[in-house]
Amino acid sequence: MKVGDLVRQSGQMVKGLKVSTRVGLVLAMQEHPEWMKERHEGWVDLLGRTVTVLWSNGKVHETYAEGALEVVSEGMTDESR
């Protein structure tokens, strides 16, 4: 997953949660601080990086877990332009 990808909520992290039809654009991704990686290694591995998403309804969510999202369409890279 990278900035520019189209994503949706995957439903993988919460049992019984349906896959969302709403899509969003990844605006930013942030690694967790080192102290958090050391203290909560299992959680950090499960959740992944913190992702900022602009959803199709216009709302921006700044603290989405990477592990709760799936890529619908990859954004363009410098090589594909």
PyMOL Python script that loads the backbone (N, CA, C, O; Angstrom):
from pymol import cmd

cmd.read_pdbstr("""\
ATOM      1  N   MET A   1       0.849  -1.170   0.000  1.00  0.00           N
ATOM      2  CA  MET A   1       0.000   0.000   0.000  1.00  0.00           C
ATOM      3  C   MET A   1       0.896   1.235   0.000  1.00  0.00           C
ATOM      4  O   MET A   1       1.934   1.281   0.660  1.00  0.00           O
ATOM      5  N   LYS A   2       0.453   2.242  -0.771  1.00  0.00           N
ATOM      6  CA  LYS A   2       1.246   3.473  -0.844  1.00  0.00           C
ATOM      7  C   LYS A   2       0.318   4.663  -1.066  1.00  0.00           C
ATOM      8  O   LYS A   2      -0.861   4.500  -1.382  1.00  0.00           O
ATOM      9  N   VAL A   3       0.865   5.851  -0.895  1.00  0.00           N
ATOM     10  CA  VAL A   3       0.113   7.077  -1.143  1.00  0.00           C
ATOM     11  C   VAL A   3      -0.355   7.060  -2.599  1.00  0.00           C
ATOM     12  O   VAL A   3       0.416   6.749  -3.507  1.00  0.00           O
ATOM     13  N   GLY A   4      -1.620   7.397  -2.804  1.00  0.00           N
ATOM     14  CA  GLY A   4      -2.199   7.417  -4.142  1.00  0.00           C
ATOM     15  C   GLY A   4      -3.035   6.197  -4.467  1.00  0.00           C
ATOM     16  O   GLY A   4      -3.768   6.209  -5.456  1.00  0.00           O
ATOM     17  N   ASP A   5      -2.950   5.135  -3.661  1.00  0.00           N
ATOM     18  CA  ASP A   5      -3.761   3.942  -3.891  1.00  0.00           C
ATOM     19  C   ASP A   5      -5.218   4.199  -3.508  1.00  0.00           C
ATOM     20  O   ASP A   5      -5.506   4.978  -2.600  1.00  0.00           O
ATOM     21  N   LEU A   6      -6.131   3.530  -4.219  1.00  0.00           N
ATOM     22  CA  LEU A   6      -7.536   3.514  -3.826  1.00  0.00           C
ATOM     23  C   LEU A   6      -7.737   2.305  -2.929  1.00  0.00           C
ATOM     24  O   LEU A   6      -7.289   1.204  -3.249  1.00  0.00           O
ATOM     25  N   VAL A   7      -8.412   2.514  -1.802  1.00  0.00           N
ATOM     26  CA  VAL A   7      -8.591   1.456  -0.813  1.00  0.00           C
ATOM     27  C   VAL A   7     -10.042   1.384  -0.359  1.00  0.00           C
ATOM     28  O   VAL A   7     -10.838   2.287  -0.619  1.00  0.00           O
ATOM     29  N   ARG A   8     -10.367   0.298   0.320  1.00  0.00           N
ATOM     30  CA  ARG A   8     -11.647   0.172   1.008  1.00  0.00           C
ATOM     31  C   ARG A   8     -11.408  -0.595   2.298  1.00  0.00           C
ATOM     32  O   ARG A   8     -10.392  -1.274   2.450  1.00  0.00           O
ATOM     33  N   GLN A   9     -12.343  -0.483   3.216  1.00  0.00           N
ATOM     34  CA  GLN A   9     -12.244  -1.210   4.479  1.00  0.00           C
ATOM     35  C   GLN A   9     -12.412  -2.688   4.172  1.00  0.00           C
ATOM     36  O   GLN A   9     -13.370  -3.081   3.507  1.00  0.00           O
ATOM     37  N   SER A  10     -11.491  -3.506   4.649  1.00  0.00           N
ATOM     38  CA  SER A  10     -11.445  -4.903   4.240  1.00  0.00           C
ATOM     39  C   SER A  10     -12.356  -5.826   5.028  1.00  0.00           C
ATOM     40  O   SER A  10     -12.799  -6.842   4.492  1.00  0.00           O
ATOM     41  N   GLY A  11     -12.647  -5.514   6.261  1.00  0.00           N
ATOM     42  CA  GLY A  11     -13.440  -6.415   7.091  1.00  0.00           C
ATOM     43  C   GLY A  11     -12.620  -7.522   7.712  1.00  0.00           C
ATOM     44  O   GLY A  11     -13.183  -8.396   8.373  1.00  0.00           O
ATOM     45  N   GLN A  12     -11.301  -7.521   7.524  1.00  0.00           N
ATOM     46  CA  GLN A  12     -10.435  -8.579   8.037  1.00  0.00           C
ATOM     47  C   GLN A  12     -10.171  -8.470   9.534  1.00  0.00           C
ATOM     48  O   GLN A  12      -9.882  -9.477  10.181  1.00  0.00           O
ATOM     49  N   MET A  13     -10.264  -7.283  10.089  1.00  0.00           N
ATOM     50  CA  MET A  13      -9.869  -7.109  11.481  1.00  0.00           C
ATOM     51  C   MET A  13     -11.013  -7.328  12.466  1.00  0.00           C
ATOM     52  O   MET A  13     -10.769  -7.598  13.642  1.00  0.00           O
ATOM     53  N   VAL A  14     -12.259  -7.216  12.003  1.00  0.00           N
ATOM     54  CA  VAL A  14     -13.410  -7.386  12.885  1.00  0.00           C
ATOM     55  C   VAL A  14     -14.268  -8.510  12.320  1.00  0.00           C
ATOM     56  O   VAL A  14     -14.769  -8.420  11.199  1.00  0.00           O
ATOM     57  N   LYS A  15     -14.431  -9.563  13.103  1.00  0.00           N
ATOM     58  CA  LYS A  15     -15.198 -10.729  12.647  1.00  0.00           C
ATOM     59  C   LYS A  15     -16.647 -10.312  12.368  1.00  0.00           C
ATOM     60  O   LYS A  15     -17.280  -9.645  13.186  1.00  0.00           O
ATOM     61  N   GLY A  16     -17.152 -10.711  11.213  1.00  0.00           N
ATOM     62  CA  GLY A  16     -18.531 -10.419  10.856  1.00  0.00           C
ATOM     63  C   GLY A  16     -18.732  -9.088  10.145  1.00  0.00           C
ATOM     64  O   GLY A  16     -19.830  -8.809   9.664  1.00  0.00           O
ATOM     65  N   LEU A  17     -17.696  -8.264  10.068  1.00  0.00           N
ATOM     66  CA  LEU A  17     -17.802  -6.973   9.387  1.00  0.00           C
ATOM     67  C   LEU A  17     -17.728  -7.188   7.885  1.00  0.00           C
ATOM     68  O   LEU A  17     -16.803  -7.828   7.384  1.00  0.00           O
ATOM     69  N   LYS A  18     -18.702  -6.653   7.179  1.00  0.00           N
ATOM     70  CA  LYS A  18     -18.726  -6.813   5.728  1.00  0.00           C
ATOM     71  C   LYS A  18     -17.715  -5.877   5.081  1.00  0.00           C
ATOM     72  O   LYS A  18     -17.369  -4.832   5.633  1.00  0.00           O
ATOM     73  N   VAL A  19     -17.252  -6.268   3.906  1.00  0.00           N
ATOM     74  CA  VAL A  19     -16.352  -5.421   3.130  1.00  0.00           C
ATOM     75  C   VAL A  19     -17.133  -4.194   2.687  1.00  0.00           C
ATOM     76  O   VAL A  19     -18.248  -4.310   2.178  1.00  0.00           O
ATOM     77  N   SER A  20     -16.553  -3.035   2.879  1.00  0.00           N
ATOM     78  CA  SER A  20     -17.206  -1.778   2.534  1.00  0.00           C
ATOM     79  C   SER A  20     -17.207  -1.565   1.029  1.00  0.00           C
ATOM     80  O   SER A  20     -16.290  -1.998   0.330  1.00  0.00           O
ATOM     81  N   THR A  21     -18.235  -0.900   0.538  1.00  0.00           N
ATOM     82  CA  THR A  21     -18.276  -0.523  -0.873  1.00  0.00           C
ATOM     83  C   THR A  21     -17.689   0.866  -1.080  1.00  0.00           C
ATOM     84  O   THR A  21     -17.392   1.247  -2.212  1.00  0.00           O
ATOM     85  N   ARG A  22     -17.518   1.621  -0.010  1.00  0.00           N
ATOM     86  CA  ARG A  22     -16.951   2.965  -0.108  1.00  0.00           C
ATOM     87  C   ARG A  22     -15.448   2.863  -0.360  1.00  0.00           C
ATOM     88  O   ARG A  22     -14.754   2.067   0.271  1.00  0.00           O
ATOM     89  N   VAL A  23     -14.971   3.661  -1.269  1.00  0.00           N
ATOM     90  CA  VAL A  23     -13.535   3.680  -1.555  1.00  0.00           C
ATOM     91  C   VAL A  23     -12.943   4.993  -1.058  1.00  0.00           C
ATOM     92  O   VAL A  23     -13.636   5.992  -0.865  1.00  0.00           O
ATOM     93  N   GLY A  24     -11.638   4.943  -0.861  1.00  0.00           N
ATOM     94  CA  GLY A  24     -10.929   6.130  -0.406  1.00  0.00           C
ATOM     95  C   GLY A  24      -9.553   6.209  -1.037  1.00  0.00           C
ATOM     96  O   GLY A  24      -9.038   5.218  -1.555  1.00  0.00           O
ATOM     97  N   LEU A  25      -8.973   7.370  -0.991  1.00  0.00           N
ATOM     98  CA  LEU A  25      -7.653   7.639  -1.540  1.00  0.00           C
ATOM     99  C   LEU A  25      -6.658   7.781  -0.406  1.00  0.00           C
ATOM    100  O   LEU A  25      -6.875   8.575   0.509  1.00  0.00           O
ATOM    101  N   VAL A  26      -5.566   7.022  -0.451  1.00  0.00           N
ATOM    102  CA  VAL A  26      -4.528   7.117   0.577  1.00  0.00           C
ATOM    103  C   VAL A  26      -3.778   8.432   0.384  1.00  0.00           C
ATOM    104  O   VAL A  26      -3.170   8.669  -0.659  1.00  0.00           O
ATOM    105  N   LEU A  27      -3.832   9.286   1.417  1.00  0.00           N
ATOM    106  CA  LEU A  27      -3.160  10.584   1.379  1.00  0.00           C
ATOM    107  C   LEU A  27      -1.794  10.554   2.034  1.00  0.00           C
ATOM    108  O   LEU A  27      -0.882  11.258   1.600  1.00  0.00           O
ATOM    109  N   ALA A  28      -1.641   9.743   3.081  1.00  0.00           N
ATOM    110  CA  ALA A  28      -0.376   9.685   3.817  1.00  0.00           C
ATOM    111  C   ALA A  28      -0.300   8.376   4.584  1.00  0.00           C
ATOM    112  O   ALA A  28      -1.316   7.762   4.908  1.00  0.00           O
ATOM    113  N   MET A  29       0.941   7.961   4.870  1.00  0.00           N
ATOM    114  CA  MET A  29       1.183   6.773   5.679  1.00  0.00           C
ATOM    115  C   MET A  29       2.290   7.104   6.664  1.00  0.00           C
ATOM    116  O   MET A  29       3.257   7.787   6.328  1.00  0.00           O
ATOM    117  N   GLN A  30       2.135   6.612   7.879  1.00  0.00           N
ATOM    118  CA  GLN A  30       3.104   6.934   8.920  1.00  0.00           C
ATOM    119  C   GLN A  30       3.465   5.673   9.690  1.00  0.00           C
ATOM    120  O   GLN A  30       2.594   4.901  10.091  1.00  0.00           O
ATOM    121  N   GLU A  31       4.753   5.479   9.888  1.00  0.00           N
ATOM    122  CA  GLU A  31       5.240   4.370  10.705  1.00  0.00           C
ATOM    123  C   GLU A  31       4.942   4.654  12.181  1.00  0.00           C
ATOM    124  O   GLU A  31       4.821   5.810  12.586  1.00  0.00           O
ATOM    125  N   HIS A  32       4.827   3.607  12.965  1.00  0.00           N
ATOM    126  CA  HIS A  32       4.644   3.769  14.410  1.00  0.00           C
ATOM    127  C   HIS A  32       5.982   4.119  15.047  1.00  0.00           C
ATOM    128  O   HIS A  32       7.030   3.717  14.543  1.00  0.00           O
ATOM    129  N   PRO A  33       5.959   4.868  16.156  1.00  0.00           N
ATOM    130  CA  PRO A  33       7.216   5.190  16.850  1.00  0.00           C
ATOM    131  C   PRO A  33       7.906   3.919  17.351  1.00  0.00           C
ATOM    132  O   PRO A  33       7.253   2.908  17.609  1.00  0.00           O
ATOM    133  N   GLU A  34       9.221   3.983  17.484  1.00  0.00           N
ATOM    134  CA  GLU A  34      10.005   2.821  17.913  1.00  0.00           C
ATOM    135  C   GLU A  34       9.532   2.259  19.249  1.00  0.00           C
ATOM    136  O   GLU A  34       9.456   1.041  19.413  1.00  0.00           O
ATOM    137  N   TRP A  35       9.211   3.138  20.217  1.00  0.00           N
ATOM    138  CA  TRP A  35       8.784   2.648  21.531  1.00  0.00           C
ATOM    139  C   TRP A  35       7.514   1.815  21.403  1.00  0.00           C
ATOM    140  O   TRP A  35       7.340   0.839  22.133  1.00  0.00           O
ATOM    141  N   MET A  36       6.629   2.185  20.491  1.00  0.00           N
ATOM    142  CA  MET A  36       5.395   1.426  20.313  1.00  0.00           C
ATOM    143  C   MET A  36       5.690   0.076  19.660  1.00  0.00           C
ATOM    144  O   MET A  36       5.090  -0.938  20.018  1.00  0.00           O
ATOM    145  N   LYS A  37       6.614   0.068  18.705  1.00  0.00           N
ATOM    146  CA  LYS A  37       6.993  -1.195  18.050  1.00  0.00           C
ATOM    147  C   LYS A  37       7.580  -2.167  19.053  1.00  0.00           C
ATOM    148  O   LYS A  37       7.311  -3.367  18.990  1.00  0.00           O
ATOM    149  N   GLU A  38       8.385  -1.655  19.985  1.00  0.00           N
ATOM    150  CA  GLU A  38       9.018  -2.508  20.988  1.00  0.00           C
ATOM    151  C   GLU A  38       8.016  -2.984  22.036  1.00  0.00           C
ATOM    152  O   GLU A  38       8.056  -4.139  22.462  1.00  0.00           O
ATOM    153  N   ARG A  39       7.129  -2.100  22.443  1.00  0.00           N
ATOM    154  CA  ARG A  39       6.196  -2.391  23.527  1.00  0.00           C
ATOM    155  C   ARG A  39       5.006  -3.234  23.079  1.00  0.00           C
ATOM    156  O   ARG A  39       4.521  -4.086  23.823  1.00  0.00           O
ATOM    157  N   HIS A  40       4.543  -2.988  21.859  1.00  0.00           N
ATOM    158  CA  HIS A  40       3.330  -3.637  21.359  1.00  0.00           C
ATOM    159  C   HIS A  40       3.589  -4.295  20.009  1.00  0.00           C
ATOM    160  O   HIS A  40       2.835  -4.099  19.056  1.00  0.00           O
ATOM    161  N   GLU A  41       4.645  -5.064  19.940  1.00  0.00           N
ATOM    162  CA  GLU A  41       5.093  -5.644  18.669  1.00  0.00           C
ATOM    163  C   GLU A  41       3.980  -6.401  17.943  1.00  0.00           C
ATOM    164  O   GLU A  41       3.796  -6.209  16.741  1.00  0.00           O
ATOM    165  N   GLY A  42       3.250  -7.240  18.633  1.00  0.00           N
ATOM    166  CA  GLY A  42       2.188  -8.018  18.002  1.00  0.00           C
ATOM    167  C   GLY A  42       1.090  -7.145  17.415  1.00  0.00           C
ATOM    168  O   GLY A  42       0.605  -7.399  16.313  1.00  0.00           O
ATOM    169  N   TRP A  43       0.700  -6.111  18.160  1.00  0.00           N
ATOM    170  CA  TRP A  43      -0.344  -5.201  17.677  1.00  0.00           C
ATOM    171  C   TRP A  43       0.128  -4.412  16.467  1.00  0.00           C
ATOM    172  O   TRP A  43      -0.612  -4.244  15.498  1.00  0.00           O
ATOM    173  N   VAL A  44       1.344  -3.938  16.526  1.00  0.00           N
ATOM    174  CA  VAL A  44       1.887  -3.150  15.415  1.00  0.00           C
ATOM    175  C   VAL A  44       1.963  -4.009  14.158  1.00  0.00           C
ATOM    176  O   VAL A  44       1.665  -3.531  13.064  1.00  0.00           O
ATOM    177  N   ASP A  45       2.358  -5.270  14.305  1.00  0.00           N
ATOM    178  CA  ASP A  45       2.409  -6.173  13.153  1.00  0.00           C
ATOM    179  C   ASP A  45       1.010  -6.399  12.570  1.00  0.00           C
ATOM    180  O   ASP A  45       0.844  -6.432  11.351  1.00  0.00           O
ATOM    181  N   LEU A  46       0.018  -6.551  13.427  1.00  0.00           N
ATOM    182  CA  LEU A  46      -1.354  -6.791  12.993  1.00  0.00           C
ATOM    183  C   LEU A  46      -1.964  -5.548  12.344  1.00  0.00           C
ATOM    184  O   LEU A  46      -2.586  -5.633  11.285  1.00  0.00           O
ATOM    185  N   LEU A  47      -1.781  -4.399  12.986  1.00  0.00           N
ATOM    186  CA  LEU A  47      -2.415  -3.166  12.516  1.00  0.00           C
ATOM    187  C   LEU A  47      -1.720  -2.552  11.316  1.00  0.00           C
ATOM    188  O   LEU A  47      -2.372  -1.962  10.454  1.00  0.00           O
ATOM    189  N   GLY A  48      -0.407  -2.684  11.252  1.00  0.00           N
ATOM    190  CA  GLY A  48       0.345  -2.040  10.175  1.00  0.00           C
ATOM    191  C   GLY A  48       0.524  -0.552  10.448  1.00  0.00           C
ATOM    192  O   GLY A  48       0.320  -0.080  11.566  1.00  0.00           O
ATOM    193  N   ARG A  49       0.905   0.167   9.416  1.00  0.00           N
ATOM    194  CA  ARG A  49       1.151   1.609   9.557  1.00  0.00           C
ATOM    195  C   ARG A  49      -0.158   2.373   9.744  1.00  0.00           C
ATOM    196  O   ARG A  49      -1.242   1.854   9.478  1.00  0.00           O
ATOM    197  N   THR A  50      -0.033   3.611  10.204  1.00  0.00           N
ATOM    198  CA  THR A  50      -1.178   4.500  10.322  1.00  0.00           C
ATOM    199  C   THR A  50      -1.396   5.178   8.975  1.00  0.00           C
ATOM    200  O   THR A  50      -0.464   5.729   8.389  1.00  0.00           O
ATOM    201  N   VAL A  51      -2.636   5.133   8.490  1.00  0.00           N
ATOM    202  CA  VAL A  51      -2.949   5.626   7.146  1.00  0.00           C
ATOM    203  C   VAL A  51      -3.965   6.758   7.227  1.00  0.00           C
ATOM    204  O   VAL A  51      -4.931   6.681   7.985  1.00  0.00           O
ATOM    205  N   THR A  52      -3.743   7.805   6.443  1.00  0.00           N
ATOM    206  CA  THR A  52      -4.712   8.885   6.289  1.00  0.00           C
ATOM    207  C   THR A  52      -5.436   8.648   4.972  1.00  0.00           C
ATOM    208  O   THR A  52      -4.814   8.538   3.916  1.00  0.00           O
ATOM    209  N   VAL A  53      -6.780   8.571   5.053  1.00  0.00           N
ATOM    210  CA  VAL A  53      -7.595   8.245   3.877  1.00  0.00           C
ATOM    211  C   VAL A  53      -8.628   9.347   3.645  1.00  0.00           C
ATOM    212  O   VAL A  53      -9.290   9.793   4.582  1.00  0.00           O
ATOM    213  N   LEU A  54      -8.760   9.780   2.401  1.00  0.00           N
ATOM    214  CA  LEU A  54      -9.845  10.658   1.970  1.00  0.00           C
ATOM    215  C   LEU A  54     -10.923   9.759   1.384  1.00  0.00           C
ATOM    216  O   LEU A  54     -10.746   9.199   0.303  1.00  0.00           O
ATOM    217  N   TRP A  55     -12.053   9.618   2.101  1.00  0.00           N
ATOM    218  CA  TRP A  55     -13.125   8.725   1.668  1.00  0.00           C
ATOM    219  C   TRP A  55     -13.984   9.385   0.607  1.00  0.00           C
ATOM    220  O   TRP A  55     -13.991  10.609   0.473  1.00  0.00           O
ATOM    221  N   SER A  56     -14.703   8.576  -0.142  1.00  0.00           N
ATOM    222  CA  SER A  56     -15.528   9.071  -1.249  1.00  0.00           C
ATOM    223  C   SER A  56     -16.653  10.000  -0.801  1.00  0.00           C
ATOM    224  O   SER A  56     -17.232  10.709  -1.624  1.00  0.00           O
ATOM    225  N   ASN A  57     -16.970  10.003   0.499  1.00  0.00           N
ATOM    226  CA  ASN A  57     -17.986  10.921   1.015  1.00  0.00           C
ATOM    227  C   ASN A  57     -17.378  12.269   1.415  1.00  0.00           C
ATOM    228  O   ASN A  57     -18.078  13.136   1.938  1.00  0.00           O
ATOM    229  N   GLY A  58     -16.072  12.447   1.167  1.00  0.00           N
ATOM    230  CA  GLY A  58     -15.403  13.710   1.454  1.00  0.00           C
ATOM    231  C   GLY A  58     -14.753  13.797   2.827  1.00  0.00           C
ATOM    232  O   GLY A  58     -14.064  14.774   3.120  1.00  0.00           O
ATOM    233  N   LYS A  59     -14.961  12.797   3.670  1.00  0.00           N
ATOM    234  CA  LYS A  59     -14.378  12.817   5.014  1.00  0.00           C
ATOM    235  C   LYS A  59     -12.954  12.277   4.984  1.00  0.00           C
ATOM    236  O   LYS A  59     -12.640  11.345   4.244  1.00  0.00           O
ATOM    237  N   VAL A  60     -12.105  12.882   5.800  1.00  0.00           N
ATOM    238  CA  VAL A  60     -10.718  12.437   5.942  1.00  0.00           C
ATOM    239  C   VAL A  60     -10.581  11.740   7.288  1.00  0.00           C
ATOM    240  O   VAL A  60     -10.954  12.289   8.325  1.00  0.00           O
ATOM    241  N   HIS A  61     -10.043  10.529   7.260  1.00  0.00           N
ATOM    242  CA  HIS A  61      -9.788   9.761   8.481  1.00  0.00           C
ATOM    243  C   HIS A  61      -8.270   9.638   8.601  1.00  0.00           C
ATOM    244  O   HIS A  61      -7.620   9.039   7.744  1.00  0.00           O
ATOM    245  N   GLU A  62      -7.712  10.206   9.667  1.00  0.00           N
ATOM    246  CA  GLU A  62      -6.257  10.316   9.784  1.00  0.00           C
ATOM    247  C   GLU A  62      -5.576   9.171  10.522  1.00  0.00           C
ATOM    248  O   GLU A  62      -4.347   9.103  10.525  1.00  0.00           O
ATOM    249  N   THR A  63      -6.321   8.282  11.139  1.00  0.00           N
ATOM    250  CA  THR A  63      -5.688   7.245  11.955  1.00  0.00           C
ATOM    251  C   THR A  63      -6.209   5.853  11.614  1.00  0.00           C
ATOM    252  O   THR A  63      -6.508   5.068  12.513  1.00  0.00           O
ATOM    253  N   TYR A  64      -6.318   5.545  10.353  1.00  0.00           N
ATOM    254  CA  TYR A  64      -6.806   4.240   9.941  1.00  0.00           C
ATOM    255  C   TYR A  64      -5.667   3.230   9.990  1.00  0.00           C
ATOM    256  O   TYR A  64      -4.529   3.556   9.651  1.00  0.00           O
ATOM    257  N   ALA A  65      -5.968   2.016  10.409  1.00  0.00           N
ATOM    258  CA  ALA A  65      -4.963   0.952  10.456  1.00  0.00           C
ATOM    259  C   ALA A  65      -4.790   0.351   9.068  1.00  0.00           C
ATOM    260  O   ALA A  65      -5.770  -0.008   8.416  1.00  0.00           O
ATOM    261  N   GLU A  66      -3.559   0.242   8.622  1.00  0.00           N
ATOM    262  CA  GLU A  66      -3.258  -0.338   7.318  1.00  0.00           C
ATOM    263  C   GLU A  66      -3.841  -1.745   7.188  1.00  0.00           C
ATOM    264  O   GLU A  66      -4.304  -2.132   6.115  1.00  0.00           O
ATOM    265  N   GLY A  67      -3.815  -2.506   8.279  1.00  0.00           N
ATOM    266  CA  GLY A  67      -4.324  -3.871   8.258  1.00  0.00           C
ATOM    267  C   GLY A  67      -5.826  -3.967   8.066  1.00  0.00           C
ATOM    268  O   GLY A  67      -6.339  -5.044   7.764  1.00  0.00           O
ATOM    269  N   ALA A  68      -6.540  -2.863   8.234  1.00  0.00           N
ATOM    270  CA  ALA A  68      -7.990  -2.855   8.074  1.00  0.00           C
ATOM    271  C   ALA A  68      -8.408  -2.407   6.680  1.00  0.00           C
ATOM    272  O   ALA A  68      -9.599  -2.256   6.404  1.00  0.00           O
ATOM    273  N   LEU A  69      -7.436  -2.196   5.803  1.00  0.00           N
ATOM    274  CA  LEU A  69      -7.719  -1.711   4.457  1.00  0.00           C
ATOM    275  C   LEU A  69      -7.223  -2.700   3.415  1.00  0.00           C
ATOM    276  O   LEU A  69      -6.276  -3.448   3.657  1.00  0.00           O
ATOM    277  N   GLU A  70      -7.866  -2.700   2.258  1.00  0.00           N
ATOM    278  CA  GLU A  70      -7.361  -3.469   1.127  1.00  0.00           C
ATOM    279  C   GLU A  70      -7.277  -2.541  -0.079  1.00  0.00           C
ATOM    280  O   GLU A  70      -8.113  -1.657  -0.262  1.00  0.00           O
ATOM    281  N   VAL A  71      -6.263  -2.758  -0.887  1.00  0.00           N
ATOM    282  CA  VAL A  71      -6.054  -1.935  -2.076  1.00  0.00           C
ATOM    283  C   VAL A  71      -7.027  -2.387  -3.163  1.00  0.00           C
ATOM    284  O   VAL A  71      -7.091  -3.567  -3.507  1.00  0.00           O
ATOM    285  N   VAL A  72      -7.782  -1.425  -3.694  1.00  0.00           N
ATOM    286  CA  VAL A  72      -8.723  -1.679  -4.786  1.00  0.00           C
ATOM    287  C   VAL A  72      -8.037  -1.407  -6.119  1.00  0.00           C
ATOM    288  O   VAL A  72      -8.219  -2.144  -7.088  1.00  0.00           O
ATOM    289  N   SER A  73      -7.246  -0.335  -6.153  1.00  0.00           N
ATOM    290  CA  SER A  73      -6.529   0.039  -7.367  1.00  0.00           C
ATOM    291  C   SER A  73      -5.261   0.773  -6.963  1.00  0.00           C
ATOM    292  O   SER A  73      -5.297   1.699  -6.154  1.00  0.00           O
ATOM    293  N   GLU A  74      -4.149   0.354  -7.530  1.00  0.00           N
ATOM    294  CA  GLU A  74      -2.883   0.997  -7.200  1.00  0.00           C
ATOM    295  C   GLU A  74      -2.769   2.340  -7.898  1.00  0.00           C
ATOM    296  O   GLU A  74      -3.150   2.491  -9.059  1.00  0.00           O
ATOM    297  N   GLY A  75      -2.235   3.318  -7.164  1.00  0.00           N
ATOM    298  CA  GLY A  75      -1.992   4.638  -7.743  1.00  0.00           C
ATOM    299  C   GLY A  75      -0.839   4.593  -8.724  1.00  0.00           C
ATOM    300  O   GLY A  75      -0.100   3.610  -8.786  1.00  0.00           O
ATOM    301  N   MET A  76      -0.691   5.643  -9.477  1.00  0.00           N
ATOM    302  CA  MET A  76       0.382   5.711 -10.458  1.00  0.00           C
ATOM    303  C   MET A  76       1.724   5.897  -9.771  1.00  0.00           C
ATOM    304  O   MET A  76       1.817   6.562  -8.739  1.00  0.00           O
ATOM    305  N   THR A  77       2.747   5.315 -10.339  1.00  0.00           N
ATOM    306  CA  THR A  77       4.106   5.525  -9.874  1.00  0.00           C
ATOM    307  C   THR A  77       4.824   6.404 -10.885  1.00  0.00           C
ATOM    308  O   THR A  77       4.310   6.639 -11.978  1.00  0.00           O
ATOM    309  N   ASP A  78       5.989   6.882 -10.537  1.00  0.00           N
ATOM    310  CA  ASP A  78       6.760   7.705 -11.462  1.00  0.00           C
ATOM    311  C   ASP A  78       7.074   6.944 -12.755  1.00  0.00           C
ATOM    312  O   ASP A  78       7.128   7.540 -13.830  1.00  0.00           O
ATOM    313  N   GLU A  79       7.280   5.631 -12.646  1.00  0.00           N
ATOM    314  CA  GLU A  79       7.609   4.816 -13.795  1.00  0.00           C
ATOM    315  C   GLU A  79       6.432   4.655 -14.762  1.00  0.00           C
ATOM    316  O   GLU A  79       6.630   4.473 -15.963  1.00  0.00           O
ATOM    317  N   SER A  80       5.199   4.724 -14.227  1.00  0.00           N
ATOM    318  CA  SER A  80       4.025   4.487 -15.076  1.00  0.00           C
ATOM    319  C   SER A  80       3.460   5.765 -15.691  1.00  0.00           C
ATOM    320  O   SER A  80       2.453   5.722 -16.397  1.00  0.00           O
ATOM    321  N   ARG A  81       4.097   6.886 -15.429  1.00  0.00           N
ATOM    322  CA  ARG A  81       3.610   8.158 -15.991  1.00  0.00           C
ATOM    323  C   ARG A  81       4.167   8.400 -17.341  1.00  0.00           C
ATOM    324  O   ARG A  81       3.864   9.420 -17.959  1.00  0.00           O
TER     325      ARG A  81
END
""", "prot")
cmd.dss("prot")
cmd.show_as("cartoon", "prot")
cmd.util.cbc("prot")
cmd.orient("prot")
